[in-house]
Amino acid sequence: MREHSRDRGRLEDIVKYAQNVNFIISVDPYSEVDNAAYKQAVDTARKMKVKGYAVQDIAEVTGLTAEEIEAL
């Protein structure tokens, strides 16, 4: 019987951590905290795009996706 209570505790921990992951995933990746950094990345991407850099290089430097860069 003791083993079952330990298993239940482990499962409850797993559920708790899964809920935390769901919360983290649901948070806006461009929240106020990261908004300035995102704007800087977009500005840098625009400048690089005008100068003819490849989308792959811009994505590597700025951390933006290819879709975000192509939409600029």
CHARMM internal coordinates of N, CA and C (Angstrom, degrees):
IC EDIT
DIST 1 N 1 CA 1.4389
DIST 1 CA 1 C 1.5206
ANGL 1 N 1 CA 1 C 112.19
DIST 1 C 2 N 1.3019
ANGL 1 CA 1 C 2 N 116.59
DIHE 1 N 1 CA 1 C 2 N -35.55
DIST 2 N 2 CA 1.4667
ANGL 1 C 2 N 2 CA 118.98
DIHE 1 CA 1 C 2 N 2 CA -179.74
DIST 2 CA 2 C 1.5203
ANGL 2 N 2 CA 2 C 112.21
DIHE 1 C 2 N 2 CA 2 C -60.12
DIST 2 C 3 N 1.3023
ANGL 2 CA 2 C 3 N 115.46
DIHE 2 N 2 CA 2 C 3 N -40.07
DIST 3 N 3 CA 1.4649
ANGL 2 C 3 N 3 CA 119.68
DIHE 2 CA 2 C 3 N 3 CA -178.10
DIST 3 CA 3 C 1.5287
ANGL 3 N 3 CA 3 C 110.91
DIHE 2 C 3 N 3 CA 3 C -60.62
DIST 3 C 4 N 1.3098
ANGL 3 CA 3 C 4 N 117.82
DIHE 3 N 3 CA 3 C 4 N -37.20
DIST 4 N 4 CA 1.4583
ANGL 3 C 4 N 4 CA 121.09
DIHE 3 CA 3 C 4 N 4 CA 179.77
DIST 4 CA 4 C 1.5260
ANGL 4 N 4 CA 4 C 111.20
DIHE 3 C 4 N 4 CA 4 C -64.26
DIST 4 C 5 N 1.3124
ANGL 4 CA 4 C 5 N 117.83
DIHE 4 N 4 CA 4 C 5 N -38.89
DIST 5 N 5 CA 1.4608
ANGL 4 C 5 N 5 CA 119.46
DIHE 4 CA 4 C 5 N 5 CA 179.31
DIST 5 CA 5 C 1.5241
ANGL 5 N 5 CA 5 C 110.62
DIHE 4 C 5 N 5 CA 5 C -67.87
DIST 5 C 6 N 1.3312
ANGL 5 CA 5 C 6 N 117.62
DIHE 5 N 5 CA 5 C 6 N -35.81
DIST 6 N 6 CA 1.4653
ANGL 5 C 6 N 6 CA 120.15
DIHE 5 CA 5 C 6 N 6 CA 175.84
DIST 6 CA 6 C 1.5196
ANGL 6 N 6 CA 6 C 111.02
DIHE 5 C 6 N 6 CA 6 C -66.18
DIST 6 C 7 N 1.3280
ANGL 6 CA 6 C 7 N 115.77
DIHE 6 N 6 CA 6 C 7 N -41.40
DIST 7 N 7 CA 1.4648
ANGL 6 C 7 N 7 CA 119.73
DIHE 6 CA 6 C 7 N 7 CA 177.51
DIST 7 CA 7 C 1.5258
ANGL 7 N 7 CA 7 C 110.98
DIHE 6 C 7 N 7 CA 7 C -61.94
DIST 7 C 8 N 1.3104
ANGL 7 CA 7 C 8 N 116.11
DIHE 7 N 7 CA 7 C 8 N -40.99
DIST 8 N 8 CA 1.4717
ANGL 7 C 8 N 8 CA 120.13
DIHE 7 CA 7 C 8 N 8 CA 179.28
DIST 8 CA 8 C 1.5253
ANGL 8 N 8 CA 8 C 110.00
DIHE 7 C 8 N 8 CA 8 C -62.16
DIST 8 C 9 N 1.3196
ANGL 8 CA 8 C 9 N 117.01
DIHE 8 N 8 CA 8 C 9 N -42.39
DIST 9 N 9 CA 1.4619
ANGL 8 C 9 N 9 CA 120.86
DIHE 8 CA 8 C 9 N 9 CA 177.78
DIST 9 CA 9 C 1.5161
ANGL 9 N 9 CA 9 C 111.93
DIHE 8 C 9 N 9 CA 9 C -61.63
DIST 9 C 10 N 1.3131
ANGL 9 CA 9 C 10 N 115.88
DIHE 9 N 9 CA 9 C 10 N -40.83
DIST 10 N 10 CA 1.4717
ANGL 9 C 10 N 10 CA 120.04
DIHE 9 CA 9 C 10 N 10 CA 178.57
DIST 10 CA 10 C 1.5289
ANGL 10 N 10 CA 10 C 110.72
DIHE 9 C 10 N 10 CA 10 C -65.07
DIST 10 C 11 N 1.3315
ANGL 10 CA 10 C 11 N 115.84
DIHE 10 N 10 CA 10 C 11 N -43.10
DIST 11 N 11 CA 1.4670
ANGL 10 C 11 N 11 CA 119.30
DIHE 10 CA 10 C 11 N 11 CA 178.90
DIST 11 CA 11 C 1.5281
ANGL 11 N 11 CA 11 C 111.31
DIHE 10 C 11 N 11 CA 11 C -64.19
DIST 11 C 12 N 1.3230
ANGL 11 CA 11 C 12 N 117.14
DIHE 11 N 11 CA 11 C 12 N -38.56
DIST 12 N 12 CA 1.4613
ANGL 11 C 12 N 12 CA 120.28
DIHE 11 CA 11 C 12 N 12 CA 177.43
DIST 12 CA 12 C 1.5274
ANGL 12 N 12 CA 12 C 110.53
DIHE 11 C 12 N 12 CA 12 C -63.32
DIST 12 C 13 N 1.3353
ANGL 12 CA 12 C 13 N 116.97
DIHE 12 N 12 CA 12 C 13 N -38.40
DIST 13 N 13 CA 1.4660
ANGL 12 C 13 N 13 CA 120.28
DIHE 12 CA 12 C 13 N 13 CA 176.38
DIST 13 CA 13 C 1.5187
ANGL 13 N 13 CA 13 C 111.34
DIHE 12 C 13 N 13 CA 13 C -63.98
DIST 13 C 14 N 1.3181
ANGL 13 CA 13 C 14 N 116.21
DIHE 13 N 13 CA 13 C 14 N -41.61
DIST 14 N 14 CA 1.4653
ANGL 13 C 14 N 14 CA 120.61
DIHE 13 CA 13 C 14 N 14 CA 179.67
DIST 14 CA 14 C 1.5244
ANGL 14 N 14 CA 14 C 110.13
DIHE 13 C 14 N 14 CA 14 C -62.03
DIST 14 C 15 N 1.3130
ANGL 14 CA 14 C 15 N 116.70
DIHE 14 N 14 CA 14 C 15 N -44.52
DIST 15 N 15 CA 1.4686
ANGL 14 C 15 N 15 CA 120.64
DIHE 14 CA 14 C 15 N 15 CA 178.92
DIST 15 CA 15 C 1.5211
ANGL 15 N 15 CA 15 C 110.49
DIHE 14 C 15 N 15 CA 15 C -62.17
DIST 15 C 16 N 1.3368
ANGL 15 CA 15 C 16 N 116.85
DIHE 15 N 15 CA 15 C 16 N -43.02
DIST 16 N 16 CA 1.4590
ANGL 15 C 16 N 16 CA 120.95
DIHE 15 CA 15 C 16 N 16 CA -179.82
DIST 16 CA 16 C 1.5305
ANGL 16 N 16 CA 16 C 110.52
DIHE 15 C 16 N 16 CA 16 C -61.28
DIST 16 C 17 N 1.3289
ANGL 16 CA 16 C 17 N 117.14
DIHE 16 N 16 CA 16 C 17 N -45.31
DIST 17 N 17 CA 1.4598
ANGL 16 C 17 N 17 CA 120.15
DIHE 16 CA 16 C 17 N 17 CA -179.58
DIST 17 CA 17 C 1.5243
ANGL 17 N 17 CA 17 C 111.38
DIHE 16 C 17 N 17 CA 17 C -67.74
DIST 17 C 18 N 1.3194
ANGL 17 CA 17 C 18 N 117.64
DIHE 17 N 17 CA 17 C 18 N -35.93
DIST 18 N 18 CA 1.4668
ANGL 17 C 18 N 18 CA 120.75
DIHE 17 CA 17 C 18 N 18 CA 177.06
DIST 18 CA 18 C 1.5245
ANGL 18 N 18 CA 18 C 110.44
DIHE 17 C 18 N 18 CA 18 C -63.64
DIST 18 C 19 N 1.3364
ANGL 18 CA 18 C 19 N 116.76
DIHE 18 N 18 CA 18 C 19 N -39.32
DIST 19 N 19 CA 1.4579
ANGL 18 C 19 N 19 CA 119.90
DIHE 18 CA 18 C 19 N 19 CA 177.41
DIST 19 CA 19 C 1.5238
ANGL 19 N 19 CA 19 C 110.73
DIHE 18 C 19 N 19 CA 19 C -65.01
DIST 19 C 20 N 1.3201
ANGL 19 CA 19 C 20 N 117.27
DIHE 19 N 19 CA 19 C 20 N -37.67
DIST 20 N 20 CA 1.4639
ANGL 19 C 20 N 20 CA 120.58
DIHE 19 CA 19 C 20 N 20 CA 176.91
DIST 20 CA 20 C 1.5202
ANGL 20 N 20 CA 20 C 110.83
DIHE 19 C 20 N 20 CA 20 C -63.64
DIST 20 C 21 N 1.3244
ANGL 20 CA 20 C 21 N 116.84
DIHE 20 N 20 CA 20 C 21 N -41.17
DIST 21 N 21 CA 1.4656
ANGL 20 C 21 N 21 CA 120.62
DIHE 20 CA 20 C 21 N 21 CA 178.82
DIST 21 CA 21 C 1.5220
ANGL 21 N 21 CA 21 C 109.71
DIHE 20 C 21 N 21 CA 21 C -63.32
DIST 21 C 22 N 1.3294
ANGL 21 CA 21 C 22 N 117.09
DIHE 21 N 21 CA 21 C 22 N -43.78
DIST 22 N 22 CA 1.4650
ANGL 21 C 22 N 22 CA 119.92
DIHE 21 CA 21 C 22 N 22 CA 178.28
DIST 22 CA 22 C 1.5193
ANGL 22 N 22 CA 22 C 111.20
DIHE 21 C 22 N 22 CA 22 C -60.22
DIST 22 C 23 N 1.3155
ANGL 22 CA 22 C 23 N 117.48
DIHE 22 N 22 CA 22 C 23 N -39.39
DIST 23 N 23 CA 1.4607
ANGL 22 C 23 N 23 CA 120.61
DIHE 22 CA 22 C 23 N 23 CA 178.04
DIST 23 CA 23 C 1.5225
ANGL 23 N 23 CA 23 C 110.67
DIHE 22 C 23 N 23 CA 23 C -64.11
DIST 23 C 24 N 1.3263
ANGL 23 CA 23 C 24 N 116.65
DIHE 23 N 23 CA 23 C 24 N -46.09
DIST 24 N 24 CA 1.4656
ANGL 23 C 24 N 24 CA 120.91
DIHE 23 CA 23 C 24 N 24 CA -178.87
DIST 24 CA 24 C 1.5213
ANGL 24 N 24 CA 24 C 110.48
DIHE 23 C 24 N 24 CA 24 C -61.51
DIST 24 C 25 N 1.3177
ANGL 24 CA 24 C 25 N 116.76
DIHE 24 N 24 CA 24 C 25 N -41.46
DIST 25 N 25 CA 1.4631
ANGL 24 C 25 N 25 CA 120.95
DIHE 24 CA 24 C 25 N 25 CA -179.55
DIST 25 CA 25 C 1.5316
ANGL 25 N 25 CA 25 C 110.95
DIHE 24 C 25 N 25 CA 25 C -66.70
DIST 25 C 26 N 1.3257
ANGL 25 CA 25 C 26 N 116.89
DIHE 25 N 25 CA 25 C 26 N -34.81
DIST 26 N 26 CA 1.4554
ANGL 25 C 26 N 26 CA 120.21
DIHE 25 CA 25 C 26 N 26 CA -176.01
DIST 26 CA 26 C 1.5229
ANGL 26 N 26 CA 26 C 113.54
DIHE 25 C 26 N 26 CA 26 C -78.31
DIST 26 C 27 N 1.3256
ANGL 26 CA 26 C 27 N 117.97
DIHE 26 N 26 CA 26 C 27 N -14.28
DIST 27 N 27 CA 1.4623
ANGL 26 C 27 N 27 CA 121.22
DIHE 26 CA 26 C 27 N 27 CA -179.52
DIST 27 CA 27 C 1.5181
ANGL 27 N 27 CA 27 C 109.18
DIHE 26 C 27 N 27 CA 27 C -71.03
DIST 27 C 28 N 1.3099
ANGL 27 CA 27 C 28 N 116.42
DIHE 27 N 27 CA 27 C 28 N 139.69
DIST 28 N 28 CA 1.4635
ANGL 27 C 28 N 28 CA 122.40
DIHE 27 CA 27 C 28 N 28 CA 179.64
DIST 28 CA 28 C 1.5203
ANGL 28 N 28 CA 28 C 109.64
DIHE 27 C 28 N 28 CA 28 C -60.80
DIST 28 C 29 N 1.3328
ANGL 28 CA 28 C 29 N 118.15
DIHE 28 N 28 CA 28 C 29 N 120.26
DIST 29 N 29 CA 1.4648
ANGL 28 C 29 N 29 CA 119.97
DIHE 28 CA 28 C 29 N 29 CA -178.04
DIST 29 CA 29 C 1.5260
ANGL 29 N 29 CA 29 C 113.18
DIHE 28 C 29 N 29 CA 29 C -65.81
DIST 29 C 30 N 1.3181
ANGL 29 CA 29 C 30 N 117.23
DIHE 29 N 29 CA 29 C 30 N -18.05
DIST 30 N 30 CA 1.4576
ANGL 29 C 30 N 30 CA 120.64
DIHE 29 CA 29 C 30 N 30 CA -179.63
DIST 30 CA 30 C 1.5190
ANGL 30 N 30 CA 30 C 109.64
DIHE 29 C 30 N 30 CA 30 C -112.75
DIST 30 C 31 N 1.3210
ANGL 30 CA 30 C 31 N 116.21
DIHE 30 N 30 CA 30 C 31 N 49.39
DIST 31 N 31 CA 1.4562
ANGL 30 C 31 N 31 CA 121.49
DIHE 30 CA 30 C 31 N 31 CA 179.88
DIST 31 CA 31 C 1.5244
ANGL 31 N 31 CA 31 C 109.97
DIHE 30 C 31 N 31 CA 31 C -66.92
DIST 31 C 32 N 1.3153
ANGL 31 CA 31 C 32 N 116.75
DIHE 31 N 31 CA 31 C 32 N 177.13
DIST 32 N 32 CA 1.4662
ANGL 31 C 32 N 32 CA 121.85
DIHE 31 CA 31 C 32 N 32 CA -179.03
DIST 32 CA 32 C 1.5240
ANGL 32 N 32 CA 32 C 112.00
DIHE 31 C 32 N 32 CA 32 C -53.84
DIST 32 C 33 N 1.3192
ANGL 32 CA 32 C 33 N 116.50
DIHE 32 N 32 CA 32 C 33 N -37.40
DIST 33 N 33 CA 1.4618
ANGL 32 C 33 N 33 CA 120.26
DIHE 32 CA 32 C 33 N 33 CA -177.92
DIST 33 CA 33 C 1.5255
ANGL 33 N 33 CA 33 C 110.78
DIHE 32 C 33 N 33 CA 33 C -63.10
DIST 33 C 34 N 1.3223
ANGL 33 CA 33 C 34 N 116.16
DIHE 33 N 33 CA 33 C 34 N -41.63
DIST 34 N 34 CA 1.4566
ANGL 33 C 34 N 34 CA 120.46
DIHE 33 CA 33 C 34 N 34 CA -176.50
DIST 34 CA 34 C 1.5231
ANGL 34 N 34 CA 34 C 112.90
DIHE 33 C 34 N 34 CA 34 C -95.85
DIST 34 C 35 N 1.3124
ANGL 34 CA 34 C 35 N 118.07
DIHE 34 N 34 CA 34 C 35 N -1.72
DIST 35 N 35 CA 1.4528
ANGL 34 C 35 N 35 CA 121.52
DIHE 34 CA 34 C 35 N 35 CA -174.69
DIST 35 CA 35 C 1.5317
ANGL 35 N 35 CA 35 C 112.02
DIHE 34 C 35 N 35 CA 35 C -60.26
DIST 35 C 36 N 1.3125
ANGL 35 CA 35 C 36 N 117.90
DIHE 35 N 35 CA 35 C 36 N -42.95
DIST 36 N 36 CA 1.4741
ANGL 35 C 36 N 36 CA 121.22
DIHE 35 CA 35 C 36 N 36 CA -179.38
DIST 36 CA 36 C 1.5241
ANGL 36 N 36 CA 36 C 110.65
DIHE 35 C 36 N 36 CA 36 C -65.03
DIST 36 C 37 N 1.3212
ANGL 36 CA 36 C 37 N 116.68
DIHE 36 N 36 CA 36 C 37 N -41.88
DIST 37 N 37 CA 1.4646
ANGL 36 C 37 N 37 CA 120.35
DIHE 36 CA 36 C 37 N 37 CA 179.47
DIST 37 CA 37 C 1.5278
ANGL 37 N 37 CA 37 C 110.64
DIHE 36 C 37 N 37 CA 37 C -66.13
DIST 37 C 38 N 1.3240
ANGL 37 CA 37 C 38 N 117.01
DIHE 37 N 37 CA 37 C 38 N -38.66
DIST 38 N 38 CA 1.4582
ANGL 37 C 38 N 38 CA 120.68
DIHE 37 CA 37 C 38 N 38 CA 178.53
DIST 38 CA 38 C 1.5286
ANGL 38 N 38 CA 38 C 110.45
DIHE 37 C 38 N 38 CA 38 C -64.70
DIST 38 C 39 N 1.3241
ANGL 38 CA 38 C 39 N 116.48
DIHE 38 N 38 CA 38 C 39 N -44.65
DIST 39 N 39 CA 1.4717
ANGL 38 C 39 N 39 CA 120.21
DIHE 38 CA 38 C 39 N 39 CA 178.87
DIST 39 CA 39 C 1.5212
ANGL 39 N 39 CA 39 C 111.02
DIHE 38 C 39 N 39 CA 39 C -61.10
DIST 39 C 40 N 1.3175
ANGL 39 CA 39 C 40 N 117.01
DIHE 39 N 39 CA 39 C 40 N -39.16
DIST 40 N 40 CA 1.4684
ANGL 39 C 40 N 40 CA 121.04
DIHE 39 CA 39 C 40 N 40 CA 177.97
DIST 40 CA 40 C 1.5274
ANGL 40 N 40 CA 40 C 110.28
DIHE 39 C 40 N 40 CA 40 C -64.93
DIST 40 C 41 N 1.3279
ANGL 40 CA 40 C 41 N 116.37
DIHE 40 N 40 CA 40 C 41 N -41.20
DIST 41 N 41 CA 1.4658
ANGL 40 C 41 N 41 CA 119.99
DIHE 40 CA 40 C 41 N 41 CA 178.95
DIST 41 CA 41 C 1.5267
ANGL 41 N 41 CA 41 C 110.84
DIHE 40 C 41 N 41 CA 41 C -63.64
DIST 41 C 42 N 1.3268
ANGL 41 CA 41 C 42 N 116.78
DIHE 41 N 41 CA 41 C 42 N -41.00
DIST 42 N 42 CA 1.4698
ANGL 41 C 42 N 42 CA 121.05
DIHE 41 CA 41 C 42 N 42 CA 178.66
DIST 42 CA 42 C 1.5216
ANGL 42 N 42 CA 42 C 109.94
DIHE 41 C 42 N 42 CA 42 C -65.19
DIST 42 C 43 N 1.3196
ANGL 42 CA 42 C 43 N 117.78
DIHE 42 N 42 CA 42 C 43 N -42.80
DIST 43 N 43 CA 1.4648
ANGL 42 C 43 N 43 CA 121.69
DIHE 42 CA 42 C 43 N 43 CA 178.97
DIST 43 CA 43 C 1.5301
ANGL 43 N 43 CA 43 C 110.72
DIHE 42 C 43 N 43 CA 43 C -61.27
DIST 43 C 44 N 1.3201
ANGL 43 CA 43 C 44 N 115.36
DIHE 43 N 43 CA 43 C 44 N -44.61
DIST 44 N 44 CA 1.4705
ANGL 43 C 44 N 44 CA 120.03
DIHE 43 CA 43 C 44 N 44 CA 178.81
DIST 44 CA 44 C 1.5245
ANGL 44 N 44 CA 44 C 110.20
DIHE 43 C 44 N 44 CA 44 C -63.71
DIST 44 C 45 N 1.3261
ANGL 44 CA 44 C 45 N 116.80
DIHE 44 N 44 CA 44 C 45 N -42.45
DIST 45 N 45 CA 1.4666
ANGL 44 C 45 N 45 CA 120.75
DIHE 44 CA 44 C 45 N 45 CA -179.94
DIST 45 CA 45 C 1.5246
ANGL 45 N 45 CA 45 C 111.08
DIHE 44 C 45 N 45 CA 45 C -62.19
DIST 45 C 46 N 1.3201
ANGL 45 CA 45 C 46 N 116.82
DIHE 45 N 45 CA 45 C 46 N -41.64
DIST 46 N 46 CA 1.4752
ANGL 45 C 46 N 46 CA 120.06
DIHE 45 CA 45 C 46 N 46 CA 178.32
DIST 46 CA 46 C 1.5277
ANGL 46 N 46 CA 46 C 110.89
DIHE 45 C 46 N 46 CA 46 C -60.39
DIST 46 C 47 N 1.3153
ANGL 46 CA 46 C 47 N 116.14
DIHE 46 N 46 CA 46 C 47 N -45.81
DIST 47 N 47 CA 1.4706
ANGL 46 C 47 N 47 CA 120.53
DIHE 46 CA 46 C 47 N 47 CA -179.70
DIST 47 CA 47 C 1.5254
ANGL 47 N 47 CA 47 C 110.96
DIHE 46 C 47 N 47 CA 47 C -62.76
DIST 47 C 48 N 1.3300
ANGL 47 CA 47 C 48 N 116.27
DIHE 47 N 47 CA 47 C 48 N -42.83
DIST 48 N 48 CA 1.4648
ANGL 47 C 48 N 48 CA 119.93
DIHE 47 CA 47 C 48 N 48 CA 179.98
DIST 48 CA 48 C 1.5258
ANGL 48 N 48 CA 48 C 111.13
DIHE 47 C 48 N 48 CA 48 C -66.68
DIST 48 C 49 N 1.3345
ANGL 48 CA 48 C 49 N 116.02
DIHE 48 N 48 CA 48 C 49 N -37.86
DIST 49 N 49 CA 1.4653
ANGL 48 C 49 N 49 CA 120.25
DIHE 48 CA 48 C 49 N 49 CA 179.94
DIST 49 CA 49 C 1.5221
ANGL 49 N 49 CA 49 C 110.66
DIHE 48 C 49 N 49 CA 49 C -64.26
DIST 49 C 50 N 1.3404
ANGL 49 CA 49 C 50 N 116.58
DIHE 49 N 49 CA 49 C 50 N -42.09
DIST 50 N 50 CA 1.4642
ANGL 49 C 50 N 50 CA 121.29
DIHE 49 CA 49 C 50 N 50 CA 178.34
DIST 50 CA 50 C 1.5257
ANGL 50 N 50 CA 50 C 110.68
DIHE 49 C 50 N 50 CA 50 C -61.80
DIST 50 C 51 N 1.3246
ANGL 50 CA 50 C 51 N 116.73
DIHE 50 N 50 CA 50 C 51 N -35.30
DIST 51 N 51 CA 1.4658
ANGL 50 C 51 N 51 CA 120.60
DIHE 50 CA 50 C 51 N 51 CA -179.00
DIST 51 CA 51 C 1.5225
ANGL 51 N 51 CA 51 C 112.91
DIHE 50 C 51 N 51 CA 51 C -81.53
DIST 51 C 52 N 1.3461
ANGL 51 CA 51 C 52 N 117.18
DIHE 51 N 51 CA 51 C 52 N -1.86
DIST 52 N 52 CA 1.4566
ANGL 51 C 52 N 52 CA 120.68
DIHE 51 CA 51 C 52 N 52 CA 173.87
DIST 52 CA 52 C 1.5208
ANGL 52 N 52 CA 52 C 115.89
DIHE 51 C 52 N 52 CA 52 C 90.85
DIST 52 C 53 N 1.3119
ANGL 52 CA 52 C 53 N 117.65
DIHE 52 N 52 CA 52 C 53 N 15.76
DIST 53 N 53 CA 1.4611
ANGL 52 C 53 N 53 CA 119.56
DIHE 52 CA 52 C 53 N 53 CA 177.36
DIST 53 CA 53 C 1.5271
ANGL 53 N 53 CA 53 C 109.70
DIHE 52 C 53 N 53 CA 53 C -66.68
DIST 53 C 54 N 1.3240
ANGL 53 CA 53 C 54 N 116.41
DIHE 53 N 53 CA 53 C 54 N 150.20
DIST 54 N 54 CA 1.4604
ANGL 53 C 54 N 54 CA 122.09
DIHE 53 CA 53 C 54 N 54 CA 177.22
DIST 54 CA 54 C 1.5286
ANGL 54 N 54 CA 54 C 109.66
DIHE 53 C 54 N 54 CA 54 C -69.45
DIST 54 C 55 N 1.3169
ANGL 54 CA 54 C 55 N 115.75
DIHE 54 N 54 CA 54 C 55 N 145.99
DIST 55 N 55 CA 1.4581
ANGL 54 C 55 N 55 CA 121.09
DIHE 54 CA 54 C 55 N 55 CA -179.31
DIST 55 CA 55 C 1.5256
ANGL 55 N 55 CA 55 C 110.71
DIHE 54 C 55 N 55 CA 55 C -56.64
DIST 55 C 56 N 1.3172
ANGL 55 CA 55 C 56 N 117.03
DIHE 55 N 55 CA 55 C 56 N -40.26
DIST 56 N 56 CA 1.4721
ANGL 55 C 56 N 56 CA 121.17
DIHE 55 CA 55 C 56 N 56 CA 179.55
DIST 56 CA 56 C 1.5328
ANGL 56 N 56 CA 56 C 110.79
DIHE 55 C 56 N 56 CA 56 C -60.74
DIST 56 C 57 N 1.3145
ANGL 56 CA 56 C 57 N 117.32
DIHE 56 N 56 CA 56 C 57 N -41.01
DIST 57 N 57 CA 1.4691
ANGL 56 C 57 N 57 CA 120.89
DIHE 56 CA 56 C 57 N 57 CA 178.80
DIST 57 CA 57 C 1.5309
ANGL 57 N 57 CA 57 C 110.88
DIHE 56 C 57 N 57 CA 57 C -67.73
DIST 57 C 58 N 1.3289
ANGL 57 CA 57 C 58 N 116.21
DIHE 57 N 57 CA 57 C 58 N -41.14
DIST 58 N 58 CA 1.4686
ANGL 57 C 58 N 58 CA 120.27
DIHE 57 CA 57 C 58 N 58 CA 178.84
DIST 58 CA 58 C 1.5307
ANGL 58 N 58 CA 58 C 109.76
DIHE 57 C 58 N 58 CA 58 C -62.66
DIST 58 C 59 N 1.3254
ANGL 58 CA 58 C 59 N 116.54
DIHE 58 N 58 CA 58 C 59 N -43.38
DIST 59 N 59 CA 1.4632
ANGL 58 C 59 N 59 CA 121.13
DIHE 58 CA 58 C 59 N 59 CA 179.93
DIST 59 CA 59 C 1.5276
ANGL 59 N 59 CA 59 C 110.72
DIHE 58 C 59 N 59 CA 59 C -61.95
DIST 59 C 60 N 1.3130
ANGL 59 CA 59 C 60 N 116.39
DIHE 59 N 59 CA 59 C 60 N -40.49
DIST 60 N 60 CA 1.4655
ANGL 59 C 60 N 60 CA 120.96
DIHE 59 CA 59 C 60 N 60 CA 179.94
DIST 60 CA 60 C 1.5283
ANGL 60 N 60 CA 60 C 111.33
DIHE 59 C 60 N 60 CA 60 C -65.20
DIST 60 C 61 N 1.3131
ANGL 60 CA 60 C 61 N 117.02
DIHE 60 N 60 CA 60 C 61 N -40.39
DIST 61 N 61 CA 1.4646
ANGL 60 C 61 N 61 CA 121.43
DIHE 60 CA 60 C 61 N 61 CA -177.57
DIST 61 CA 61 C 1.5238
ANGL 61 N 61 CA 61 C 111.73
DIHE 60 C 61 N 61 CA 61 C -75.37
DIST 61 C 62 N 1.3379
ANGL 61 CA 61 C 62 N 117.33
DIHE 61 N 61 CA 61 C 62 N -42.23
DIST 62 N 62 CA 1.4534
ANGL 61 C 62 N 62 CA 120.74
DIHE 61 CA 61 C 62 N 62 CA -172.07
DIST 62 CA 62 C 1.5227
ANGL 62 N 62 CA 62 C 114.83
DIHE 61 C 62 N 62 CA 62 C -94.85
DIST 62 C 63 N 1.3297
ANGL 62 CA 62 C 63 N 116.93
DIHE 62 N 62 CA 62 C 63 N -23.08
DIST 63 N 63 CA 1.4543
ANGL 62 C 63 N 63 CA 120.14
DIHE 62 CA 62 C 63 N 63 CA -175.85
DIST 63 CA 63 C 1.5198
ANGL 63 N 63 CA 63 C 113.25
DIHE 62 C 63 N 63 CA 63 C 84.75
DIST 63 C 64 N 1.3263
ANGL 63 CA 63 C 64 N 116.95
DIHE 63 N 63 CA 63 C 64 N 1.84
DIST 64 N 64 CA 1.4670
ANGL 63 C 64 N 64 CA 120.77
DIHE 63 CA 63 C 64 N 64 CA 177.15
DIST 64 CA 64 C 1.5208
ANGL 64 N 64 CA 64 C 109.38
DIHE 63 C 64 N 64 CA 64 C -79.57
DIST 64 C 65 N 1.3268
ANGL 64 CA 64 C 65 N 116.10
DIHE 64 N 64 CA 64 C 65 N 160.35
DIST 65 N 65 CA 1.4616
ANGL 64 C 65 N 65 CA 120.11
DIHE 64 CA 64 C 65 N 65 CA 176.50
DIST 65 CA 65 C 1.5244
ANGL 65 N 65 CA 65 C 109.16
DIHE 64 C 65 N 65 CA 65 C -82.57
DIST 65 C 66 N 1.3262
ANGL 65 CA 65 C 66 N 115.18
DIHE 65 N 65 CA 65 C 66 N 162.42
DIST 66 N 66 CA 1.4604
ANGL 65 C 66 N 66 CA 120.45
DIHE 65 CA 65 C 66 N 66 CA 178.15
DIST 66 CA 66 C 1.5267
ANGL 66 N 66 CA 66 C 110.53
DIHE 65 C 66 N 66 CA 66 C -61.23
DIST 66 C 67 N 1.3346
ANGL 66 CA 66 C 67 N 116.66
DIHE 66 N 66 CA 66 C 67 N -36.48
DIST 67 N 67 CA 1.4623
ANGL 66 C 67 N 67 CA 120.69
DIHE 66 CA 66 C 67 N 67 CA 179.76
DIST 67 CA 67 C 1.5351
ANGL 67 N 67 CA 67 C 110.70
DIHE 66 C 67 N 67 CA 67 C -65.30
DIST 67 C 68 N 1.3266
ANGL 67 CA 67 C 68 N 116.68
DIHE 67 N 67 CA 67 C 68 N -41.24
DIST 68 N 68 CA 1.4730
ANGL 67 C 68 N 68 CA 120.16
DIHE 67 CA 67 C 68 N 68 CA 178.58
DIST 68 CA 68 C 1.5238
ANGL 68 N 68 CA 68 C 110.32
DIHE 67 C 68 N 68 CA 68 C -63.65
DIST 68 C 69 N 1.3146
ANGL 68 CA 68 C 69 N 116.86
DIHE 68 N 68 CA 68 C 69 N -41.07
DIST 69 N 69 CA 1.4708
ANGL 68 C 69 N 69 CA 121.74
DIHE 68 CA 68 C 69 N 69 CA -178.19
DIST 69 CA 69 C 1.5284
ANGL 69 N 69 CA 69 C 110.20
DIHE 68 C 69 N 69 CA 69 C -68.19
DIST 69 C 70 N 1.3137
ANGL 69 CA 69 C 70 N 117.00
DIHE 69 N 69 CA 69 C 70 N -44.28
DIST 70 N 70 CA 1.4560
ANGL 69 C 70 N 70 CA 120.07
DIHE 69 CA 69 C 70 N 70 CA -179.07
DIST 70 CA 70 C 1.5238
ANGL 70 N 70 CA 70 C 112.02
DIHE 69 C 70 N 70 CA 70 C -65.22
DIST 70 C 71 N 1.3310
ANGL 70 CA 70 C 71 N 116.97
DIHE 70 N 70 CA 70 C 71 N -26.19
DIST 71 N 71 CA 1.4630
ANGL 70 C 71 N 71 CA 120.86
DIHE 70 CA 70 C 71 N 71 CA -179.81
DIST 71 CA 71 C 1.5222
ANGL 71 N 71 CA 71 C 112.37
DIHE 70 C 71 N 71 CA 71 C -78.19
DIST 71 C 72 N 1.3191
ANGL 71 CA 71 C 72 N 117.92
DIHE 71 N 71 CA 71 C 72 N -10.47
DIST 72 N 72 CA 1.4705
ANGL 71 C 72 N 72 CA 120.95
DIHE 71 CA 71 C 72 N 72 CA -178.84
DIST 72 CA 72 C 1.5115
ANGL 72 N 72 CA 72 C 111.40
DIHE 71 C 72 N 72 CA 72 C -74.41
END
COOR INIT
IC SEED 1 N 1 CA 1 C
IC BUILD
